[in-house]
Amino acid sequence: YTTIDDPSSVFQRTLYTGTGSSLAVTNGGNSDLQPDLVWLKPRGITEGHFWTDSVRGVQKTIRSYRANAEETESQGLTAFNSDGFTMGTNSDINTNTEPGVAWQWKKTADAGFNIVGYSGTGSTATVSHGLGVVPSLIILKCRTNANPDWIVFGKALGGTVGSEFAKLNNTGAKTTGLDTSWFNQTAPTSSVFTVGTQLDVNASSNTYIAYCFADVKGYSKFGTYVGNGNADGTFVYTGFKPA
């Protein structure tokens, strides 16, 4: 069974075709969805991934293929609507006739997803994630500095939770054997995650955004798999058909 009777009320994957003009993208599914996170990717041109969320606000974009600070895109995503979103004329995401895809989440603990903004202190600190259970995956990005990488950590990566992470914006393997400056070698709990003193996660006078996910039976699943080199690949059990 699952507690999420209608997944379309909290997550939708929507295809769209760019117009080069202001474009309202309307969701389908069984329910209207006003998203809190919109992750956009053009499909027909060579361009990267755009993330906009309701905590940082419309026109505030971070791009997960690079480490740059948050940008203000006046013609990027311009509105979160009751049944989708509107984007402006930014050609990176809305080129005329070019196809794109939008992954959209509503932040709610029942669906295992929350968006948390926090200010860096430069000292080891805890951040409340609001999920009520131990998060499976946290994707974290500094908003105000041009150098920090996108940091991905949590039990979904396997290994020693609190001492290992991967970087979303590059191709490196996950990092292991860390000192306490990253996560104080402390695993997240059902209420908080811990950050150390490292610039990527908790520098003084910087602001950060964290996307926090938890497994919800029959709706979402996070984990690792081991490749087998065969044409059929490795079977990964989720308990549901992924969208």
ZILIN-V877826 format. One line per field, one symbol per residue. ss: DSSP state (h for helix, s for strand, l for the rest). psi: psi as a letter, one per 40 degrees, with the letter a starting at -180 (. if undefined). burial: + if it has 16 or more other ideal C-beta (glycine too) atoms within 10 Angstrom, else -. Layout:
# ZILIN-V877826
ss = ???
psi = ???
burial = ???
This chain:
# ZILIN-V877826
ss = llllllhhhlssssssslllllssssllllllllllssssssllllllsssssllllllsssslllllllssllllsssssllsssslllllllllllsssssssllshhhlssssssslllllssssllllllllssssssllllllllssslhhhlllllllssslllllllsllllhhhhllllllllsssslllhhhhllllsssssssllslllslllllllllllllllllllllll
psi = iiegdgdeeehihhiihieeihhhhhibaeiihhidhhhihideigiahhhhieddiiehhiheeieiiiihgdfbheihidfbihiaehedefhhehiiihhhihhhddefhihhiihideihiihheedeihidhhhhhhdehediihhhiiedeaahheeiiihdeieiiihifiaeeceffhiiaediihibeidddfiieiiihhhhiihhhedihhaiihieeideahhhhdeihi.
burial = ---+--++++++-+-+-+----+-+-+-+---+-++++++-+----+-+++++--+-+++++++--+--+--+--+++-++-+++-++++-++++--+-+-++++++---++++++-+-+----+-+-+++--++++++++++-+--++++++++++---+++++++++--------+--++++++++----+++++++++++--+++++++++++--++++---------------------
